[in-house]
Amino acid sequence: MAPEGIIRFETAGGARIYRLPLQVFPSLRAYVHLVLAGDYVALVDTGSGQGVSDADLRDGMERVRDEWGELVEWRDIDRIVLTHAHIDHHGGLNMVRSLTDAPLAVHELDRRVIVHHEERLALSRFRMGVFLRRAGLDEARRARMLAMYSGGKNLFRSLPVDDVLHDGDLLDGVFRVIHVPGHCPGQVCLLIDDVLLTADHVLPNFSIFLSPESLTASNGVDHFLLSLRKVAALSGVRLGLGGHDRPVPDLGAAVEKIEATQRQRIQRVYEACAEASTIEELTARLYPAVGDYDELLALQKVGAYVEYLDQRGMLAIANLDEVAQDDSVAPRYVAA
């Protein structure tokens, strides 16, 4: 992808926010935000730590000095904040830690991913294996998907967290914390005056990834939709800046668009269940062209919508007798 410029935003209270573009994966771009409020300096997210992501982040800091005249060095950073513990947002922390000892803050539900990363990866890989078996994958495909799932996550090494965030906190007198689970258990939006850093929660032109709560507590469609309503109720937000996607000048309209998209996807999965199907079969029908890692993401997305429908009694298990007798049999869901 072509190089992208750094954009500066200013809040109603005079805080400056620099949006630093990073190529976090070969096909995925993300944004880290450098926030300057008076003499206070905060780095929000750190990129993936993979490929050119670390180099892009170091280059972004240099460009803020060279192109915008901000006399900010790594040693000047007062705070590192992680919006959520997905690898494209926290994987660069190991590199950042070699350049600054600024205290790190993350929501309490994502703290374990940072401080016990190796343990968390092993346990989440186990749960993923159970999910894939119940989705209907044979052992060969399941092993291949599990290898992709681990991917670059094992490059990250556990680090201590200095401060734990909770919903409603005012961090350092600068960031109002809004807990928005769904995409990730500990995801937060950060309100700075009239600008909301929306992380991966409000991305109106970007496919927001959701996985089942059966895989990770506080994930899932239900939590995500409730969190959208929570953000829509905020007053005085002039601008939203996400971890991906373009700036959001109308938060309410963006939330409405995302909600409508989610309702359409729920309905699409429900209609696909007119024929009794496993999650694997539904995924093949709904996402026939995806491959490799995108296929793993698609399986989880379909699993999340099936879970949402099943929780509401809108699906039944067509092969219930088999499932009840043998836990290796994949449920075949049918519209109730």
Steps between C-alpha positions, in 0.01 A plus 500: 500500500610856432633703792233694687544837662466578869189703580470735796173562684429741783240461773279776637731519801813543287642147516682397184444151359735365233377203299794274407436244222657153541501198272425246773448202267569473125134569421401706804575860596439637849542827686687585817410831662752732665319734739655822632309698762720781630818331621329159520580243229318170448538224243174318429567148362829370362434311174560130443878471539500298177637578154559872459267601786778589748692693236183688402444599864855625547474686170170654609656640815781653294255653254302662782823676598626576148174583319293646782768651723399317817808456718395154622745219568426149620626596845235775515208255490309509830252221429438203271134399463378187325146528366476120493716190503492391137842440352471776234461749787730366771764291317737797463518544875820299531679742267342804667611374840864510379461874432290624791410389852176701501229329711265271309122499542251243369145402596470240775347239266795518260774521763561124500581500127794731571627371834436127436521492122649153459244347738213688335612387152513134606154512655341693214656258250341211692157667492543574131569131439175407676308761302638379166416138579144596595481712185547180298861515382688177450827452687726600210319832440476564873878459542565737210264762643657474845846557353372814327326613819824495698684678217701801610335511843783289641750776413365719780644460848315571825554840660380661823202736501527805724138619512170324444213686335131483594192644337460868587860557614667833426855392416768759579232771491495467118322183382144408599479121473193340338502119518357351178528119499395291201789513256739438790419449871698799625460738210462864597419822322686805632331840514728805487285813524281472187704234315439129552772245424269215396760219471337218298150571626370763258640436151218579256685397180691205646388145569504476881602154613283325758555155649278287727483563872542123537861558389568804719273646767374855424547452126211447263218666312281574803778685688597686183147628431457612861834681484393680182196637683725610785721703265201641312374645831816708551443873459730766360714275280610698194735244345584133523844357421521122469785252502422440131282676243442869433416767761133504604342848497150376599517237773123444514471436127799265509345296783170476311682373192691237699184386679318462169788295360497273804124445473541409134771246584290345776209464258725358230626227733147424618378461142797275420381271781188411300706191422646319803872578498815494708690825554757377247228442239341838568837670464568329166159612376525859625871561432586273205798699372706544818815305573781463751473727805186670367328163509580466869357848563188411299441186707514705819270770360239245395538333839431834670176556305388139553562548873294822501208332322521187712497703823167645387340166419497571127699185413462133586747211472376263231724212609443539874496125574843452341645805676361387836663157463837603353669832578722466191194543274457852362156654558294567187304821555163560340266799518242438773 
